[in-house]
């Protein structure tokens, strides 16, 4: 067990019902955010613990060569502070965003082929509300001393939002990200890709994306789009793919695409929620190895309303084996569009058979118990719930690990007691 002696294992009456879900509280205070400027029937659009926010920041924890690194944020004296933790007990302050509490500027962490650790903070916004992103690199392989290499004020503007790092499948730096832009007077989000310093636009819309690579050098991106650029109207699922060693992009039929794509290009559409009047919130993606069955798996919530006080919502999976073999499965109902879900795999991600989901806290804000769901004979079955009265949010798998995740834990709409959490299923 890699956890230090000082960490406390959370116990409750529910533990016996989910003895294979092991939850560890790091004791590290993490951030909280409540969007009180957007209310629905007096309820914030979202509210709760955000240390590991959002699902479109990939990854927030990684393991390689017996080293574990994770990132999270904390609110401190009106600032948002980013921390890296190595091997569960070395906590390092990397960045302070002054006079700021927006968790959209949270970080991601990844390790390159030589063992250098990169921490990238998301940029945010447009115009007077803009905040530059920041990029830090360890001074030694697997080290805990970081030097800043990009980002205002002293290292140039770094305009990459919702960064998704893929550093270990190529000698190149590979990053999926969003860029905030104006179309006329309207602020929009567009989908971009960086390959070793060269940035190019993938799609004119659809910034809510998740991405994954596999050992065969493929990278897949699943994303939605916003009809009429309305950010609350999150519709459809599109999937595109490339290879880590070239710049060509394809749909799942293998047809080569010309970039940038239209925001709702029918050639890349794999799931049409707009026809049903429902909304899509992407949570995770795993690209399996073709030699082990293949397939791309997209985890998402489908909701009848963007209003957290109305409608119904379900966590679902899109299993894409080929262009002619796409299956949709319902895993479980959930309480909020922003409640978390993640795949769990072994370190190779050769097969996708397990999901962790935030349970229902019976409140119109995200979070809840930890539910485990297992694929059995092609269908998803509930296999246990961990409950101790806390709201677990933004559960995220640990890249390169065996059935591990991190999460934030909060206490509802109270701005205290939020901590960084580790989860292991065994």
N, C-alpha and C positions, 0 to 999 in steps of 0.2 A: 504494500500500500504506500502510495507516494505522499499521502497527506501528512502534514506535520502533527506532532503530538498536541499542539495547542488548539487544533481545530475541533469543533464540537459536532458530533453527529446528532442530528435532530431526531428526537423520538416522540412518538405520539401513539394514541390508541389505534390509529390507522396503519401504523408501521407493520403490524402483523398481517394485514391484508395485502401488503405490497412489499414483502420482505426482499424482493429482488430490486427494488428501487432504493438506492442509498443516497441520502441527501446530507451534504456537509455545508455548514454555514462558515464562511471564511472569517466572519467577524469584521470584515472591511465595509465601512459605510459606503453606500453607493447612491446614485442620484435619483431625483424625483422630479417629475414635471407634470403640470396640470394646465391644459389648454383652456383657460377660463375665458379667452376672447371669442371662442366659438362654442356657444351653448345650444343645446337642444332640450326644450322643456326644462330649462334651468340646469341641465347636466352637461359638464364639459365633454367635448368631442372625445377626448381621451385623458386619462389621469392615472398616475401610479408610479411604480418604480421603473426607472429607465436606465439603469447602469449598463445593460447589454443591448439597448435600443440601437438600431432597428434591424428588422430581418433583411433589409437591403444593404446592410453593412456586413461584408463577408471576407474572412472569418473573424470572429472575436476571440477565438482560442485555437491554439494549434500545438501539436506535439510532433517532435522530430528528434531522432537519435537520443531518446530518453530525456529530452528537455520539453517542458510544458510552459507555454507562455499564454497569458490571457490579458485582455484590456477591459477596463470599465471606467466609468466617469463618476464623479461625486460633486455635489454642490457645496462650495466652501466660501463663505463670506461674500456672496454675490457673484462668485466666479464658478466656471465649470472646469474642473481639474481632471486630467486624464492620467491614469495609472497603468503601469504594466506590472504583472506579477509573474515571477519565474518560479517554477517548481513549487507553487502553492504558498510559499512563505517569504519570498523576496519581493517586497513591494517598492516600486520605483515611480516617483512622480516624473512624468515626461513633458506635460504641457499644461499651461494655465491659460484659459480663454477668459480675459478679464471682463467684468460687468456683463455676464452672459450666463443664461441658464438653459438655453435651447439644446436638447439632447440630439438634435439632428447633426450636431458637430461631433458626435461620438467617433471613436477610433476603430480601426481594424488592425490586425497584427498578422504577419506571415514571415516565413523563414525562407531565404533563397537557397540555391543549390550549394552555396559555400558555407551556409550556416549563419549568415548575417540576418539579424532580426530587423524588420521594418515595421514602424508604426505610422499609419497614415490617418490623419484627422480629416473629416469631411469639410469641404467648403459649404457655404450656405447663402442662399438668397440672391437678390439683385439690387443694384443701385445703392442707395444709402443704407440699406439693410444687409448689404453683402459682408460676409466674413470669408477671408481666405482660408483654404485648407493648409495643412502642414504635413511635412514628411520628415520622419526621423529614422536614423539607421544606427544600429549598434556599432561601436568602434571595434569590436572583436566578435568572432563567431560565437553565437549563443551568449553574448555578453549582456551586461545590465547597465552599461554606460552608453548614452545615446547622444548623437550629434544631429542638429537640425540641418537638412540639406535643401528643403524647399519651404516656401511660405512667407507671407508678409510678417513683419515689416522689413526684415533684413535679407531675405533669401528669395525675393521675387514673388509675384502673385501665383497662387496654385489653385486653379479653379476646377476642382473635381469633387462633386457631391456624390453621396451614397457609394463610396469606393468599394470595389470587390477585387481583392488581390489574388493573383495566381502566379506565384513566383517559383514554384518548385517543378513545373512541368516544361520548362524551357530556359534557355540562357537569356531570354528576353524578359523585360518587365511587362507583364500582362495585367491590365486593369480594365474592368468594366466600370463605368461611372455615368452619372447624370450631369447635365449642364443646364442651368437656369438661363433662359433666353427670353427675349421679347418677340412676339409676333404682332406687329402693330403696337397697340397699347396693352396687349394682354401678355401676362407672364406665363410662359410655358416651360415644360421640362422635356429635354431631348436626351436620347440614349447614345453614349459614346464608348469608344474603345481606345486604349493606349497600348501600343506595341513598341517597347524599347524607346520611348521618348516621342514617338509619332502618334498624334491624336487624330482620330477621324470619327465622323458622325455615323452611327449605325441606323438610327431611326428618328424621324421628325417628332415623334411623340413616344410615350411609353416608358417613363422613367422608373416606374415601379418594377424592378427586375430582380431576378436571382440567377446565379450562374455557377457552373461547376466544370471541372476538367476531369479527364480520366487518364489512365496510364498509357493509352494508345494515342495520346496527343490531341484529343478532341476537346473542344470547349463548347458548351451549350449555354444559351441564355433564354430564359422564359420571362416574358414581360406582358403587361397589359397596356391599354391606352385610355385616353380621356376624351370621350365624345365632346366636341365643341370646346376642347381644352378646359373642361370643367373638372377640377381635381377631385371632386367628390364622386364623379361618375367614372368609376374604374371598371372597365369592361374588357372581356375577352382575354384569351391567353394566346400569345404568339411564341413560337420557338424558332430560333436560328442557331446554326452551328458553324464552326470553323475548325482550323487546326492550329496548334500553337506555333507552328513553324512557317505559316504563310498568312496572307491577308485576304484571302477569298472567303466569302460567306455563302451559306447554303440554307435552304429550308430542309425539312425532314424528308422530302422526296429526293433530295440530292440535287435540286435545281440551283444553279448559281444565281446569286442575287446581285443587283446593282444598287450601290449605296449612294445617298442615304435612302432608307425605305420610307414609304408613306406611313403615317402613324397607325393605320389599320389595314395594312397590306394583306389582301386575301391569300396571297401565296404562302404566308407564314402563319396564318390562323389555324390553331389546332383545337380551340374550344370557344364556342360562340355563346357567351352569356348575355350579350346585348339583345339577342333574339328573345331571351326569357325575361328581360328587364331586371337582371340581377347584377350584383357587383362583385368584383374579384379582388382579393387581397392575397398576394403571393407570399408564401412563407419559407419555402426551401426547395432545393432541387438536388438530385443525385443523378449523375451520368454513369451508368454501370459500364463495366468493361464488355465490349462486344463478344469476347471469347467466353464469357460466363453467363450468356443469356442476353446480354445487351439491354437496351431500353433506357429511356429517360423518364425519371419520375419527378413530378411537380406536385408539391404540397401547397394547398391554398384553402382559404376560406371563401365560400360563396354566400352572399347575404342578400336579403330582399330589401335592405335599406342601409343607407350610409348614416342614418340617425341611430345612435346607440340605444335610444329608448324605444325603438320601433323594430318590427320585423323579426325574422328568424335567420339564423346563420349556422352553417355546417362546415366543419373541416373535411376536405375532400382530397382525393389523390387523382392525378392524371397519369396514367401508365401508358407511355408511348413506346410500343415495340417496333412499329414501322408506320409509314404514312397511312397504311390500310388497316392498322391494328392499334387502335387507341381506345382505352377503357377508362371510365370514370367511376370511382368508388367513393361512397360516403363513409367516413370514419366515425364521426361523432358530432353532435350539436355542440356549439360553444356560445359563450355569453356575450362576446364583443368582437367586432371586426378586427381589432388590434390584438386580441389575445393570441398567445404564441403557439407555435407547433414546429417541430423539427424532426427530421429523420435521425435515427441512430443506426450506425453501421459499424462493422469492424474497420480496422485502420486502412484496409485496401478499398473499401466501399464496393466490393464485388457483387453484393446483393443487397436489396432493400426490403427488409421484412419487419421493421420496427419503427414506431412513431411515438414521441412524447408530445402531449397536448396539455395546455392549461385547462383545467376543469372550470366549472361554472361557479363563480363566487356569488351568484344570485344578485349582482349589483350591475348597474349600467356603466361600469368602467372595467378595464381589462385586468386579467389575472385570475388565479384560482388554484385549485389543487393540481397535482401532477398526475396525469393519466397515462398509462402505458397501453398501447395498442399493437397487436401482433398480427401479421398476415398469416393466416392458416388456410391451406387449401384454396388460395386465391382470394379469400375474403378477410376483412379486418375484424378482429375480435378484441374486446376490452379484456386486459389481463392484469388489472390492478390499479389502485389509486393511492397516492401518498397524500395525506392531509394532516396538517398540524395547525390549521386556523389562519395561516398566512396566505397572501396572494403572490403566487409565483408568476413572473412575467418574462417575456422574451427569452424563452428557453432556446438555446442555440447549441448545435453539435460542436464538438471539438474536432477540428480537422486533423486527420492522421492518428486518431485514437481508437480504442476499442470500447464502443458503447458508453461514451462519456458526453456530458453536456455541461454548459454553464447557464446561469439564469440570474435574474434579479428577484429579490423577495421584498415585498412591501406589506404595509398594513392598511391598505385601502386608501382613502382620501386624506391621510394624515402624513404630513411631511416629516416623518422621522422613522427610525427603525428599519430603513431600507438597506439591504446588505447584498454582497456578492455571494452567489451560491454555486456549489459544484454538485453534480449529479452523476451517479454511475449505476448502470444496470448490469447485474451479474447474477 
